[in-house]
Amino acid sequence: MAHALERHVALVGFMGSGKSTLGPELARRLGRAFVSVDALVEEQIGTTIAELFDERGEAAFRELEQRAGLDVLGRREPAVVELGGGALGTAGTREALRASAFTVLVETTPEEAWERVAGTGRPLARDPESFRSLFEQRRRAYEQAADARATDVDGAVLAAAGIRFAPHTEVHGDAVVADERVAALHGIDATHLVPAGEAAKTVAEAERLWRALRLDRGSTLVAVGGGSTTDLAGFVAATYMRGIPWVPVPSTLVGQVDAAIGGKTGIDVPEAKNLVGAFHWPAETVIDTTLLDTLPEEERANGLAEVVKTGLLAGEPLWELETAEQVRRCAVFKAAVCLRDPLERGERAQLNLGHTFAHALEAASGYGLAHGKAVALGLLAALRLSGLDSEVDTVAAVLGPAPVAVDREVAWNALHRDKKAAHGSPRLVLLDAPGSPRWGVEVDEKSLRAALDALIA
């Protein structure tokens, strides 16, 4: 699998690559413990590695290093594990990595690495010539062990989540489900076409795919299209033969910043949006921002609503960034949240900011209301209930949401059918401030009704 869900994240790379700086921050982002194998060895021997080298030689250190590494990698609780630059020299460590870790190569150049470690007293960093020679000797071992590569913490988060930025033409599977419009625009050779938009997320479309697929349990299903296409195809993959691997290739801004990340899949029923679904983490997610070049402006606006939502949760104005950077930053934020809480048993619920109202409006419109427009309205309601007037003004200025003409009672009933409701009462995500969300919040019915009514023309 090309992700670190339920596996250790092992950081490998040459000395001076930045593993010891990147590792603790990555662990914080993923909600995991950070373990440095070198630090563990020093703790066990009661002296420094440099002193160990001088007194007992490199072979003694390598034996202790392997023993400590195998102990850490054998633990059940996934952690972020930093391995020393020469740890891959032992077969036992390489085998342990293959068995229980997702290995990320922290890339650097010999020049950058030497600049960081020169004069630090490291036993194998005594002169630049031998340092460079050792760098080249170890390069192949790093590359062979690596499941992914990164140069910064954001890149490591994306790698851990199995998210890769690459041309969509590089993705190959045993069957390809594609939005019919996207397939025509980009010349995608799809084995199964589905309708554009929310019309794809129906029981009938799911059944049609189940019956048409000719795959085995080792086959991979690729989904190319917007959030509706990836939601449908992911659900079909989750349920076909009790689950087969799948790879979403999102083609819309909504899909690239939100819908295709984190393994939530589902279809709609008339009573509520996404009422039927499954958590089924993709084998990998491939994002090609050039697919956005053909995106209509209305669809960009839909995606921008999810960008604004993510920015409010992160406490950063992500909507002010250029599109490519918007996509990357939003993907990083959501990936980290989902890795910390893959089954939405806690903090992942924050990603539903504004969505309880949005889904109610979509259901009341018979799913004719665009998701982004619904989310923009839902954000207004959530921010008003949060008492954040300045953020209400920001959403109004950036997204320009207008009340929609839907049946109030249908919307009200749909609100109470929301998946996050408890004992028939909706549970909301509110903000104490940008970057400080609260989830599972119960609001009195009068305030809830007023907030919903304000969204309806």
Buried (B, 14 or more C-beta within 10 A) or exposed (E): BBBBBEBBBBBBBBBBBBBBEBBBBBBEBBBBBBBBBBBBBBEEBEEBBBEBBEEBEBEEBBEBBBBBBBBBBEEEEBBBBBBBBBBBBBEEBBEBBEEBBBBBBBBBEBEBBBEBBBEEEBBBBEEEEEBBEBBEEBEEBBEEBBBBBBBBBBBBBBBBBBBBBEEBEEBEBBBBBBBBBBBEBBEBEBBBBBBBBBBBBBEEBBEBBEEEBEBEEEBBBBBBBBBBBBBBBBBBBBBBEEEBBBBBBBBBBBBBBBBBBBBBBBBBBEEBBBBBBBBBBBBBBBBBBEBBEEBEEEBBBBBBBBBBBBBBBBEBBBBEBEBBEBBBBBBBBBBBBBBBBBEBEEBBBBBBBBBBBBBBBBBBBEBEBBBBBBBBBBBBBBBBBBEBEEBBEBBBEBBEBEEBEBEEEBBBBBBBBBBBBEEEEBBBBBBEEBEEBEBEBEBEEEEBBBBBEEBBE
